[in-house]
């Protein structure tokens, strides 16, 4: 009986908690459920939807990437510098941003997958190296993009911001990649048991390499949407993205132990959950310093539930 309760709590506990929190915020302020507020809430979360989707691929392989915030930062920095200071057209700069993100991810993938270096140590080093490189390029000054380019993120189709549709499209693409392709099945196999995957003929280093590459690519795409919303690349851009992404992923039921998890509804549920909590705290007039505290508590609970799921799964 205790095992059954643990299984139900580990699988659905967070969903029940979030339903209660959602209705609590709704009762505390009637505007919380207004369509405009929901659209703004999703609008603020689009970059994390994309970033977390790419990161999820790495985590499903049984690895981790804590450099995605710095990847976002340096890719956005290079693109903005090209557009603002060198007059490069945005149609040329955007592919360069994505290529930069993919290159950062590929470097991580090579070091982890081929050179067999611990993923935490590898991506921790990249976190500092890439952020330092971006700060060196910026020379300690933020850089603003043109108003016409920034206004793209505020275009709507009906009540829906266009970047919400873009983010949902990217998430759906990653979902199909994970659920409907041979590559997606190999990702799960690598995370489940890498040794068994090798015996089945799966080229584990290659799968890990491409999972990291895609993580870097989607981090840069999320960075593009973030820059369009903020209208600039700030010196603190990307700070904490990796931990917010990990929290969203674990909340969505993707195991940090690897081998299990879905992009839809998993990642979407996790990101929207964090967005609901942050928006709800704003409506309650909570201090901005509370957000980090609450986010930390959510990460702790999510990790605990993931540990319970893993123990239940193993038993």
PyMOL commands that set and color helices and strands:
alter all, ss='L'
color gray80, all
select helices_A, chain A and resi 2-28+30-33+35-60+68-86+90-114+119-138+147-154+162-180+182-192+194-199+204-230+241-251+263-283+288-314
alter helices_A, ss='H'
color red, helices_A
select strands_A, chain A and resi 143-144+156-157+160-161+232-233
alter strands_A, ss='S'
color yellow, strands_A
deselect
rebuild
show_as cartoon
